[in-house]
């Protein structure tokens, strides 16, 4: 026989988590097996937050990616009936998206009891016991611990028709027929509301399943990934993204991606830290090809040869390298300046493919054959990492041989 469902404490906004309890005339082993069969110990996602949490001090529409975990405790029943008391608390967490990204983050929200009552109702059905007419709220304040066991004699004098949960005169504890009708009506209203919520959930899930996923979003691979203010190592982190977070791709900047965070907020994330769709990969390639075409118009390759590295750089000294000798075509200084030379060398590195049957070279070298030219050298390992997008920009050029260094640095501002 199923005993009374009791809500211990008041479920007010901002209050501590309060357990919902129900007693079953079953052994603890039987109850625990039924809970495992129902999957009660596994966490689940909530497609919406509204309808499952108590009143929040912040706008509820700003919460997303909700997740809940049920904390369940089994206690021995009190009095002559014995049985097992099931206490359950729903812990709900959700991401709060603030207009100020620095104030965004995951928060713990108070449950309004729907998740707890849903589990207890499903447990009733699983154990083949009749559910009570209505949950009854105690007039007492919540326990000092959210999972504190009930006392042997819990005073419920504030509940109409009941004097004690255990002990006292059993006849005096029986509710009147009018109270039973009221309890049944409340119960039916709750069940109707739950059916409506389940219908809404199913509709939202169907919409989500049928909705085409935007192709211009990048998904974060690992929790704790920094979203930075600038596309450089050591730049200030705006916030740390969680695994599965998605952002709109704007453009590529070497090993970094420029992304939209929310509204007009922008930031950068490392290309290696996110999942890329075929659409974004194609856009990045098109962008790199366009940049390469522009620099190709300013230079042309005069000669290619394979020889020993022409310098004393330790990384390639005495090793076989592929050498490109290039000359400027454009007479416009800006199109052949330090930045343009670096861009042209990068385009050669990306396009490099060893000839079939040719011996493997240890590096690539670009010689700019002009009065203000210079030499750029890179190991094959670094070239391959650059071509794969694992390293780029300042970090890549720091690994390279630049002679003289000032030939590949922008002139100092007066």
Order of alpha helices (4+ residues) and beta strands (2+ residues): beta-beta-alpha-beta-beta-beta-beta-alpha-beta-alpha-beta-beta-beta-beta-beta-beta-beta-alpha-beta-beta-alpha-beta-beta-alpha-alpha-beta
